[in-house]
Amino acid sequence: MARLRGSGGCPWDHEQTHASLCETLIEETAELLEAIDKEDRPHMCEELGDVLLQVVFHAQIAAEGGYFDFDDVARGINEKLVRRHPHVFGDLSLADSAEVLVNWEKIKAEERKHLPPTRTVLKALPPRLPALLFARGVYKELVKKGLIETSELDRAAIQDSAQRLDEVTLGRDLFNLAAAARERGIDPESALRRFTQSLIDRHENA
């Protein structure tokens, strides 16, 4: 990548910036997800390489600006994995995955103690996250903090649906909702994102 970006390299690669590569990163990730859904192992291997290329590309651009390089990226994630798994790399004893997740959150909170305080009630999620993942993440935070109210969501209906739900049924119901939205001229992504954001705003402004 350094050669591609350097003198005598590729004009297209040389023109790219962090911002210009965002769409490509999303596309490559989507192609990897498709391979995973199809359980296409050879294609998955290829797509993982394409996603890795995006990491290398961004790291090279950052290195040219003197910010960080690929070694810094690799070292950072390695240190994070060791730090957040004291039950593997240290002496801590945890009974199950539930305890692992609780301890993971404690460690994350400790890591963030040096950051400036914020008024954010809910964990900030990437604004470009697809609406369904965005909604799921916000729901997780609302449940974790005990902020779900019956006026906002029907908890009984959620629990009842969860008991009857399987992947095929969920896929059918989501498809039907998408079709109904299309018939009414509603953008389902926008509708879900707006409703989810309204829940965030209600608690952040409380």
FIKOLZA-1660 file (N, C-alpha, C; in steps of 0.1 Angstrom, whole numbers, plus 5000, padded with zeros to 4 digits):
% residues 206
   i   px   py   pz ch aa at
   1 5008 4988 5000  A  M  N
   1 5000 5000 5000  A  M CA
   1 5009 5013 5000  A  M  C
   2 5020 5012 5007  A  A  N
   2 5029 5023 5007  A  A CA
   2 5034 5026 4993  A  A  C
   3 5037 5015 4986  A  R  N
   3 5042 5017 4972  A  R CA
   3 5031 5022 4963  A  R  C
   4 5018 5017 4965  A  L  N
   4 5007 5022 4957  A  L CA
   4 5004 5037 4959  A  L  C
   5 5006 5041 4971  A  R  N
   5 5004 5055 4975  A  R CA
   5 5016 5064 4972  A  R  C
   6 5028 5058 4970  A  G  N
   6 5040 5066 4968  A  G CA
   6 5043 5071 4954  A  G  C
   7 5054 5077 4953  A  S  N
   7 5058 5082 4939  A  S CA
   7 5059 5070 4930  A  S  C
   8 5053 5072 4918  A  G  N
   8 5053 5062 4908  A  G CA
   8 5043 5051 4910  A  G  C
   9 5034 5053 4920  A  G  N
   9 5024 5044 4923  A  G CA
   9 5011 5046 4915  A  G  C
  10 5000 5042 4921  A  C  N
  10 4987 5043 4914  A  C CA
  10 4981 5056 4916  A  C  C
  11 4977 5063 4905  A  P  N
  11 4971 5076 4907  A  P CA
  11 4958 5076 4915  A  P  C
  12 4950 5066 4913  A  W  N
  12 4937 5065 4920  A  W CA
  12 4940 5063 4935  A  W  C
  13 4948 5054 4939  A  D  N
  13 4951 5051 4953  A  D CA
  13 4957 5064 4959  A  D  C
  14 4965 5071 4952  A  H  N
  14 4971 5083 4957  A  H CA
  14 4961 5094 4960  A  H  C
  15 4950 5094 4953  A  E  N
  15 4940 5105 4955  A  E CA
  15 4930 5102 4966  A  E  C
  16 4931 5090 4972  A  Q  N
  16 4921 5087 4982  A  Q CA
  16 4924 5093 4995  A  Q  C
  17 4913 5095 5003  A  T  N
  17 4913 5101 5016  A  T CA
  17 4905 5092 5026  A  T  C
  18 4906 5094 5039  A  H  N
  18 4897 5087 5048  A  H CA
  18 4883 5088 5044  A  H  C
  19 4878 5100 5041  A  A  N
  19 4864 5103 5037  A  A CA
  19 4860 5096 5024  A  A  C
  20 4869 5097 5014  A  S  N
  20 4866 5091 5001  A  S CA
  20 4864 5076 5002  A  S  C
  21 4870 5070 5012  A  L  N
  21 4870 5055 5013  A  L CA
  21 4858 5050 5021  A  L  C
  22 4851 5059 5027  A  C  N
  22 4840 5054 5036  A  C CA
  22 4830 5045 5028  A  C  C
  23 4826 5050 5017  A  E  N
  23 4816 5042 5009  A  E CA
  23 4821 5028 5006  A  E  C
  24 4834 5028 5002  A  T  N
  24 4840 5015 4998  A  T CA
  24 4840 5006 5010  A  T  C
  25 4843 5011 5022  A  L  N
  25 4844 5003 5034  A  L CA
  25 4830 4997 5037  A  L  C
  26 4820 5005 5035  A  I  N
  26 4806 5000 5037  A  I CA
  26 4803 4989 5027  A  I  C
  27 4806 4991 5015  A  E  N
  27 4803 4981 5004  A  E CA
  27 4811 4968 5007  A  E  C
  28 4824 4969 5010  A  E  N
  28 4831 4957 5013  A  E CA
  28 4826 4949 5025  A  E  C
  29 4822 4956 5035  A  T  N
  29 4816 4950 5047  A  T CA
  29 4803 4943 5043  A  T  C
  30 4795 4950 5035  A  A  N
  30 4782 4944 5030  A  A CA
  30 4785 4931 5022  A  A  C
  31 4795 4931 5014  A  E  N
  31 4798 4919 5006  A  E CA
  31 4803 4907 5015  A  E  C
  32 4810 4911 5026  A  L  N
  32 4815 4901 5036  A  L CA
  32 4802 4895 5043  A  L  C
  33 4793 4904 5047  A  L  N
  33 4781 4899 5053  A  L CA
  33 4773 4889 5044  A  L  C
  34 4773 4893 5032  A  E  N
  34 4766 4884 5022  A  E CA
  34 4772 4870 5022  A  E  C
  35 4785 4870 5021  A  A  N
  35 4792 4857 5021  A  A CA
  35 4790 4849 5034  A  A  C
  36 4789 4856 5045  A  I  N
  36 4786 4849 5058  A  I CA
  36 4772 4843 5058  A  I  C
  37 4763 4851 5053  A  D  N
  37 4749 4847 5052  A  D CA
  37 4748 4834 5044  A  D  C
  38 4755 4834 5033  A  K  N
  38 4755 4822 5023  A  K CA
  38 4764 4811 5028  A  K  C
  39 4771 4813 5039  A  E  N
  39 4781 4803 5044  A  E CA
  39 4791 4799 5033  A  E  C
  40 4794 4809 5025  A  D  N
  40 4804 4807 5013  A  D CA
  40 4818 4809 5018  A  D  C
  41 4824 4799 5024  A  R  N
  41 4837 4801 5030  A  R CA
  41 4848 4806 5021  A  R  C
  42 4850 4801 5008  A  P  N
  42 4860 4807 5000  A  P CA
  42 4858 4822 4997  A  P  C
  43 4845 4825 4994  A  H  N
  43 4842 4839 4992  A  H CA
  43 4844 4848 5004  A  H  C
  44 4841 4842 5016  A  M  N
  44 4843 4849 5029  A  M CA
  44 4857 4852 5030  A  M  C
  45 4866 4843 5027  A  C  N
  45 4881 4845 5028  A  C CA
  45 4885 4857 5019  A  C  C
  46 4880 4857 5007  A  E  N
  46 4883 4868 4998  A  E CA
  46 4878 4881 5003  A  E  C
  47 4865 4882 5008  A  E  N
  47 4859 4894 5013  A  E CA
  47 4866 4899 5026  A  E  C
  48 4871 4890 5034  A  L  N
  48 4878 4894 5046  A  L CA
  48 4891 4901 5042  A  L  C
  49 4897 4896 5031  A  G  N
  49 4909 4903 5026  A  G CA
  49 4906 4917 5021  A  G  C
  50 4894 4919 5015  A  D  N
  50 4890 4932 5010  A  D CA
  50 4887 4942 5022  A  D  C
  51 4882 4936 5033  A  V  N
  51 4879 4945 5044  A  V CA
  51 4893 4948 5051  A  V  C
  52 4902 4938 5051  A  L  N
  52 4915 4941 5057  A  L CA
  52 4922 4951 5048  A  L  C
  53 4920 4951 5035  A  L  N
  53 4927 4961 5027  A  L CA
  53 4922 4975 5031  A  L  C
  54 4910 4977 5035  A  Q  N
  54 4905 4990 5039  A  Q CA
  54 4912 4994 5052  A  Q  C
  55 4914 4985 5061  A  V  N
  55 4922 4988 5073  A  V CA
  55 4936 4993 5070  A  V  C
  56 4942 4985 5061  A  V  N
  56 4956 4989 5057  A  V CA
  56 4956 5002 5050  A  V  C
  57 4946 5005 5041  A  F  N
  57 4946 5017 5034  A  F CA
  57 4945 5029 5043  A  F  C
  58 4935 5028 5053  A  H  N
  58 4933 5039 5062  A  H CA
  58 4946 5041 5071  A  H  C
  59 4952 5030 5075  A  A  N
  59 4964 5031 5083  A  A CA
  59 4975 5038 5075  A  A  C
  60 4977 5035 5062  A  Q  N
  60 4987 5041 5054  A  Q CA
  60 4985 5056 5053  A  Q  C
  61 4972 5060 5050  A  I  N
  61 4969 5074 5049  A  I CA
  61 4973 5081 5062  A  I  C
  62 4969 5075 5074  A  A  N
  62 4972 5081 5087  A  A CA
  62 4987 5082 5089  A  A  C
  63 4995 5072 5085  A  A  N
  63 5009 5071 5086  A  A CA
  63 5016 5083 5079  A  A  C
  64 5010 5085 5067  A  E  N
  64 5016 5096 5059  A  E CA
  64 5014 5110 5065  A  E  C
  65 5003 5111 5073  A  G  N
  65 5001 5123 5080  A  G CA
  65 5008 5124 5094  A  G  C
  66 5015 5113 5098  A  G  N
  66 5022 5113 5110  A  G CA
  66 5013 5110 5122  A  G  C
  67 5001 5104 5120  A  Y  N
  67 4992 5102 5131  A  Y CA
  67 4994 5088 5138  A  Y  C
  68 4993 5078 5130  A  F  N
  68 4995 5064 5135  A  F CA
  68 4997 5055 5122  A  F  C
  69 5002 5043 5125  A  D  N
  69 5004 5034 5113  A  D CA
  69 4998 5021 5116  A  D  C
  70 4999 5011 5107  A  F  N
  70 4993 4998 5109  A  F CA
  70 4997 4991 5122  A  F  C
  71 5010 4992 5125  A  D  N
  71 5015 4986 5137  A  D CA
  71 5008 4992 5150  A  D  C
  72 5005 5005 5149  A  D  N
  72 4998 5011 5161  A  D CA
  72 4984 5005 5162  A  D  C
  73 4978 5003 5150  A  V  N
  73 4964 4998 5150  A  V CA
  73 4964 4983 5156  A  V  C
  74 4974 4975 5151  A  A  N
  74 4974 4961 5156  A  A CA
  74 4978 4961 5171  A  A  C
  75 4988 4969 5175  A  R  N
  75 4992 4969 5189  A  R CA
  75 4980 4974 5198  A  R  C
  76 4973 4984 5193  A  G  N
  76 4961 4989 5201  A  G CA
  76 4951 4978 5204  A  G  C
  77 4947 4971 5193  A  I  N
  77 4937 4961 5195  A  I CA
  77 4942 4949 5203  A  I  C
  78 4955 4946 5202  A  N  N
  78 4961 4935 5209  A  N CA
  78 4960 4939 5224  A  N  C
  79 4964 4951 5228  A  E  N
  79 4964 4955 5242  A  E CA
  79 4950 4956 5247  A  E  C
  80 4941 4960 5239  A  K  N
  80 4927 4960 5244  A  K CA
  80 4922 4946 5247  A  K  C
  81 4925 4937 5238  A  L  N
  81 4920 4923 5241  A  L CA
  81 4926 4917 5253  A  L  C
  82 4938 4920 5256  A  V  N
  82 4945 4915 5268  A  V CA
  82 4939 4922 5280  A  V  C
  83 4937 4935 5279  A  R  N
  83 4932 4943 5290  A  R CA
  83 4917 4939 5294  A  R  C
  84 4909 4936 5284  A  R  N
  84 4895 4933 5286  A  R CA
  84 4892 4918 5289  A  R  C
  85 4903 4910 5289  A  H  N
  85 4901 4896 5292  A  H CA
  85 4910 4891 5303  A  H  C
  86 4909 4898 5315  A  P  N
  86 4917 4894 5326  A  P CA
  86 4914 4880 5331  A  P  C
  87 4903 4874 5327  A  H  N
  87 4900 4860 5331  A  H CA
  87 4907 4850 5322  A  H  C
  88 4913 4855 5312  A  V  N
  88 4922 4847 5303  A  V CA
  88 4936 4850 5305  A  V  C
  89 4940 4863 5304  A  F  N
  89 4954 4867 5305  A  F CA
  89 4958 4871 5319  A  F  C
  90 4949 4870 5329  A  G  N
  90 4952 4873 5343  A  G CA
  90 4947 4863 5352  A  G  C
  91 4944 4867 5365  A  D  N
  91 4940 4857 5375  A  D CA
  91 4925 4858 5378  A  D  C
  92 4918 4866 5372  A  L  N
  92 4904 4868 5375  A  L CA
  92 4896 4855 5371  A  L  C
  93 4887 4852 5379  A  S  N
  93 4878 4840 5376  A  S CA
  93 4864 4845 5374  A  S  C
  94 4858 4841 5362  A  L  N
  94 4845 4845 5359  A  L CA
  94 4837 4832 5355  A  L  C
  95 4825 4831 5359  A  A  N
  95 4817 4818 5358  A  A CA
  95 4812 4816 5344  A  A  C
  96 4807 4826 5337  A  D  N
  96 4801 4824 5324  A  D CA
  96 4802 4836 5316  A  D  C
  97 4796 4836 5304  A  S  N
  97 4797 4847 5294  A  S CA
  97 4790 4859 5300  A  S  C
  98 4779 4857 5308  A  A  N
  98 4772 4868 5313  A  A CA
  98 4781 4876 5323  A  A  C
  99 4789 4870 5331  A  E  N
  99 4798 4876 5339  A  E CA
  99 4810 4883 5331  A  E  C
 100 4813 4877 5320  A  V  N
 100 4823 4883 5312  A  V CA
 100 4819 4896 5306  A  V  C
 101 4806 4897 5302  A  L  N
 101 4801 4909 5296  A  L CA
 101 4800 4920 5307  A  L  C
 102 4796 4916 5319  A  V  N
 102 4795 4926 5330  A  V CA
 102 4809 4932 5333  A  V  C
 103 4819 4923 5333  A  N  N
 103 4832 4928 5336  A  N CA
 103 4838 4936 5325  A  N  C
 104 4834 4932 5313  A  W  N
 104 4838 4940 5301  A  W CA
 104 4834 4954 5302  A  W  C
 105 4821 4956 5305  A  E  N
 105 4815 4969 5307  A  E CA
 105 4822 4977 5318  A  E  C
 106 4826 4970 5329  A  K  N
 106 4833 4977 5340  A  K CA
 106 4847 4982 5335  A  K  C
 107 4853 4974 5327  A  I  N
 107 4867 4977 5322  A  I CA
 107 4866 4989 5313  A  I  C
 108 4855 4989 5304  A  K  N
 108 4853 5000 5294  A  K CA
 108 4851 5013 5302  A  K  C
 109 4843 5012 5313  A  A  N
 109 4840 5024 5320  A  A CA
 109 4852 5030 5327  A  A  C
 110 4861 5021 5332  A  E  N
 110 4873 5025 5338  A  E CA
 110 4882 5032 5328  A  E  C
 111 4883 5026 5315  A  E  N
 111 4891 5032 5305  A  E CA
 111 4887 5046 5301  A  E  C
 112 4874 5049 5303  A  R  N
 112 4868 5062 5299  A  R CA
 112 4868 5072 5310  A  R  C
 113 4873 5069 5321  A  K  N
 113 4873 5078 5333  A  K CA
 113 4881 5091 5330  A  K  C
 114 4891 5090 5321  A  H  N
 114 4899 5102 5319  A  H CA
 114 4893 5111 5308  A  H  C
 115 4882 5106 5301  A  L  N
 115 4876 5114 5291  A  L CA
 115 4867 5125 5297  A  L  C
 116 4865 5136 5290  A  P  N
 116 4856 5146 5296  A  P CA
 116 4842 5141 5298  A  P  C
 117 4836 5145 5309  A  P  N
 117 4822 5140 5312  A  P CA
 117 4812 5145 5302  A  P  C
 118 4802 5136 5300  A  T  N
 118 4791 5140 5290  A  T CA
 118 4778 5138 5297  A  T  C
 119 4767 5144 5291  A  R  N
 119 4754 5143 5297  A  R CA
 119 4746 5131 5290  A  R  C
 120 4754 5124 5282  A  T  N
 120 4747 5113 5275  A  T CA
 120 4742 5102 5284  A  T  C
 121 4729 5099 5283  A  V  N
 121 4723 5089 5292  A  V CA
 121 4726 5075 5285  A  V  C
 122 4724 5074 5272  A  L  N
 122 4726 5062 5265  A  L CA
 122 4739 5062 5258  A  L  C
 123 4744 5050 5256  A  K  N
 123 4756 5048 5248  A  K CA
 123 4755 5054 5234  A  K  C
 124 4765 5062 5230  A  A  N
 124 4764 5067 5217  A  A CA
 124 4767 5056 5206  A  A  C
 125 4758 5056 5196  A  L  N
 125 4760 5046 5185  A  L CA
 125 4763 5053 5172  A  L  C
 126 4771 5047 5163  A  P  N
 126 4775 5053 5151  A  P CA
 126 4763 5058 5143  A  P  C
 127 4762 5070 5139  A  P  N
 127 4750 5076 5132  A  P CA
 127 4748 5069 5118  A  P  C
 128 4758 5062 5112  A  R  N
 128 4756 5056 5100  A  R CA
 128 4752 5041 5101  A  R  C
 129 4750 5037 5114  A  L  N
 129 4745 5023 5116  A  L CA
 129 4732 5021 5109  A  L  C
 130 4729 5010 5102  A  P  N
 130 4716 5007 5097  A  P CA
 130 4705 5008 5107  A  P  C
 131 4694 5012 5103  A  A  N
 131 4683 5016 5113  A  A CA
 131 4680 5004 5122  A  A  C
 132 4679 4992 5117  A  L  N
 132 4676 4980 5125  A  L CA
 132 4686 4978 5136  A  L  C
 133 4699 4979 5132  A  L  N
 133 4710 4977 5142  A  L CA
 133 4710 4989 5152  A  L  C
 134 4707 5001 5147  A  F  N
 134 4706 5012 5156  A  F CA
 134 4695 5010 5166  A  F  C
 135 4683 5006 5162  A  A  N
 135 4672 5003 5171  A  A CA
 135 4675 4993 5181  A  A  C
 136 4681 4982 5176  A  R  N
 136 4685 4971 5185  A  R CA
 136 4695 4976 5196  A  R  C
 137 4705 4984 5192  A  G  N
 137 4714 4989 5201  A  G CA
 137 4708 4998 5212  A  G  C
 138 4699 5007 5207  A  V  N
 138 4692 5016 5216  A  V CA
 138 4684 5008 5226  A  V  C
 139 4676 4998 5221  A  Y  N
 139 4668 4990 5230  A  Y CA
 139 4677 4983 5241  A  Y  C
 140 4688 4978 5237  A  K  N
 140 4697 4972 5246  A  K CA
 140 4701 4981 5257  A  K  C
 141 4704 4994 5253  A  E  N
 141 4708 5004 5263  A  E CA
 141 4697 5008 5272  A  E  C
 142 4685 5009 5267  A  L  N
 142 4673 5012 5275  A  L CA
 142 4670 5002 5285  A  L  C
 143 4671 4989 5281  A  V  N
 143 4669 4978 5290  A  V CA
 143 4680 4978 5301  A  V  C
 144 4692 4979 5297  A  K  N
 144 4703 4979 5306  A  K CA
 144 4702 4989 5317  A  K  C
 145 4697 5001 5313  A  K  N
 145 4696 5012 5323  A  K CA
 145 4682 5013 5329  A  K  C
 146 4673 5003 5326  A  G  N
 146 4660 5003 5332  A  G CA
 146 4651 5015 5328  A  G  C
 147 4653 5019 5315  A  L  N
 147 4646 5031 5311  A  L CA
 147 4634 5028 5301  A  L  C
 148 4631 5016 5298  A  I  N
 148 4620 5012 5290  A  I CA
 148 4607 5015 5298  A  I  C
 149 4598 5022 5291  A  E  N
 149 4585 5025 5298  A  E CA
 149 4574 5019 5289  A  E  C
 150 4563 5016 5296  A  T  N
 150 4551 5010 5289  A  T CA
 150 4545 5020 5279  A  T  C
 151 4547 5033 5282  A  S  N
 151 4541 5043 5273  A  S CA
 151 4549 5043 5259  A  S  C
 152 4562 5038 5260  A  E  N
 152 4570 5038 5248  A  E CA
 152 4569 5025 5240  A  E  C
 153 4570 5014 5248  A  L  N
 153 4570 5001 5241  A  L CA
 153 4561 4992 5249  A  L  C
 154 4555 4982 5242  A  D  N
 154 4547 4972 5249  A  D CA
 154 4556 4961 5253  A  D  C
 155 4561 4961 5265  A  R  N
 155 4570 4950 5270  A  R CA
 155 4564 4936 5269  A  R  C
 156 4551 4935 5272  A  A  N
 156 4545 4922 5272  A  A CA
 156 4544 4917 5258  A  A  C
 157 4542 4926 5248  A  A  N
 157 4541 4922 5234  A  A CA
 157 4555 4917 5229  A  A  C
 158 4565 4924 5234  A  I  N
 158 4579 4921 5230  A  I CA
 158 4582 4907 5235  A  I  C
 159 4579 4904 5248  A  Q  N
 159 4583 4891 5254  A  Q CA
 159 4575 4880 5247  A  Q  C
 160 4562 4883 5244  A  D  N
 160 4554 4873 5238  A  D CA
 160 4559 4870 5224  A  D  C
 161 4563 4880 5217  A  S  N
 161 4568 4878 5203  A  S CA
 161 4581 4871 5204  A  S  C
 162 4589 4874 5213  A  A  N
 162 4602 4867 5215  A  A CA
 162 4601 4852 5217  A  A  C
 163 4590 4848 5224  A  Q  N
 163 4588 4834 5227  A  Q CA
 163 4584 4827 5214  A  Q  C
 164 4577 4833 5205  A  R  N
 164 4572 4827 5193  A  R CA
 164 4581 4829 5181  A  R  C
 165 4592 4837 5183  A  L  N
 165 4600 4842 5171  A  L CA
 165 4610 4831 5167  A  L  C
 166 4612 4830 5154  A  D  N
 166 4623 4824 5148  A  D CA
 166 4628 4832 5136  A  D  C
 167 4639 4828 5130  A  E  N
 167 4645 4837 5120  A  E CA
 167 4636 4838 5108  A  E  C
 168 4630 4827 5104  A  V  N
 168 4621 4827 5092  A  V CA
 168 4609 4836 5094  A  V  C
 169 4603 4835 5106  A  T  N
 169 4591 4843 5110  A  T CA
 169 4595 4858 5110  A  T  C
 170 4606 4861 5116  A  L  N
 170 4611 4875 5117  A  L CA
 170 4613 4880 5103  A  L  C
 171 4620 4873 5095  A  G  N
 171 4623 4877 5081  A  G CA
 171 4610 4880 5074  A  G  C
 172 4600 4871 5075  A  R  N
 172 4587 4874 5068  A  R CA
 172 4581 4886 5073  A  R  C
 173 4580 4888 5086  A  D  N
 173 4574 4900 5092  A  D CA
 173 4581 4913 5088  A  D  C
 174 4594 4913 5088  A  L  N
 174 4601 4924 5084  A  L CA
 174 4599 4927 5069  A  L  C
 175 4599 4917 5061  A  F  N
 175 4596 4919 5047  A  F CA
 175 4582 4925 5044  A  F  C
 176 4572 4919 5052  A  N  N
 176 4559 4925 5051  A  N CA
 176 4558 4939 5055  A  N  C
 177 4565 4943 5065  A  L  N
 177 4565 4957 5069  A  L CA
 177 4572 4966 5059  A  L  C
 178 4583 4961 5052  A  A  N
 178 4589 4968 5042  A  A CA
 178 4580 4970 5030  A  A  C
 179 4572 4959 5027  A  A  N
 179 4563 4960 5016  A  A CA
 179 4552 4970 5019  A  A  C
 180 4547 4969 5031  A  A  N
 180 4536 4978 5035  A  A CA
 180 4541 4993 5034  A  A  C
 181 4553 4995 5039  A  A  N
 181 4559 5009 5038  A  A CA
 181 4560 5013 5024  A  A  C
 182 4564 5004 5015  A  R  N
 182 4565 5008 5001  A  R CA
 182 4552 5012 4995  A  R  C
 183 4541 5004 4999  A  E  N
 183 4528 5007 4994  A  E CA
 183 4523 5021 4999  A  E  C
 184 4527 5025 5011  A  R  N
 184 4523 5038 5016  A  R CA
 184 4532 5049 5013  A  R  C
 185 4543 5046 5006  A  G  N
 185 4552 5057 5003  A  G CA
 185 4561 5061 5015  A  G  C
 186 4563 5052 5024  A  I  N
 186 4571 5055 5036  A  I CA
 186 4585 5048 5035  A  I  C
 187 4595 5055 5039  A  D  N
 187 4608 5050 5039  A  D CA
 187 4610 5043 5052  A  D  C
 188 4611 5029 5053  A  P  N
 188 4611 5022 5066  A  P CA
 188 4624 5025 5073  A  P  C
 189 4635 5027 5067  A  E  N
 189 4648 5030 5073  A  E CA
 189 4646 5044 5081  A  E  C
 190 4641 5054 5074  A  S  N
 190 4639 5067 5080  A  S CA
 190 4629 5066 5092  A  S  C
 191 4618 5059 5089  A  A  N
 191 4607 5058 5100  A  A CA
 191 4613 5052 5113  A  A  C
 192 4620 5041 5111  A  L  N
 192 4626 5034 5123  A  L CA
 192 4636 5043 5130  A  L  C
 193 4645 5049 5122  A  R  N
 193 4655 5057 5127  A  R CA
 193 4649 5069 5135  A  R  C
 194 4639 5075 5129  A  R  N
 194 4632 5087 5136  A  R CA
 194 4626 5083 5149  A  R  C
 195 4619 5071 5149  A  F  N
 195 4613 5067 5161  A  F CA
 195 4623 5064 5172  A  F  C
 196 4634 5057 5168  A  T  N
 196 4645 5053 5177  A  T CA
 196 4651 5066 5183  A  T  C
 197 4653 5076 5174  A  Q  N
 197 4659 5088 5178  A  Q CA
 197 4650 5096 5188  A  Q  C
 198 4637 5094 5186  A  S  N
 198 4627 5101 5195  A  S CA
 198 4628 5095 5209  A  S  C
 199 4631 5082 5210  A  L  N
 199 4633 5076 5223  A  L CA
 199 4646 5081 5230  A  L  C
 200 4656 5082 5222  A  I  N
 200 4669 5088 5227  A  I CA
 200 4667 5102 5232  A  I  C
 201 4660 5110 5224  A  D  N
 201 4658 5124 5228  A  D CA
 201 4650 5125 5240  A  D  C
 202 4640 5117 5242  A  R  N
 202 4631 5117 5253  A  R CA
 202 4639 5115 5266  A  R  C
 203 4648 5106 5266  A  H  N
 203 4656 5103 5278  A  H CA
 203 4668 5113 5280  A  H  C
 204 4674 5117 5269  A  E  N
 204 4685 5127 5270  A  E CA
 204 4680 5140 5275  A  E  C
 205 4668 5144 5272  A  N  N
 205 4662 5157 5276  A  N CA
 205 4654 5156 5288  A  N  C
 206 4653 5145 5294  A  A  N
 206 4645 5143 5306  A  A CA
 206 4650 5151 5318  A  A  C
% end
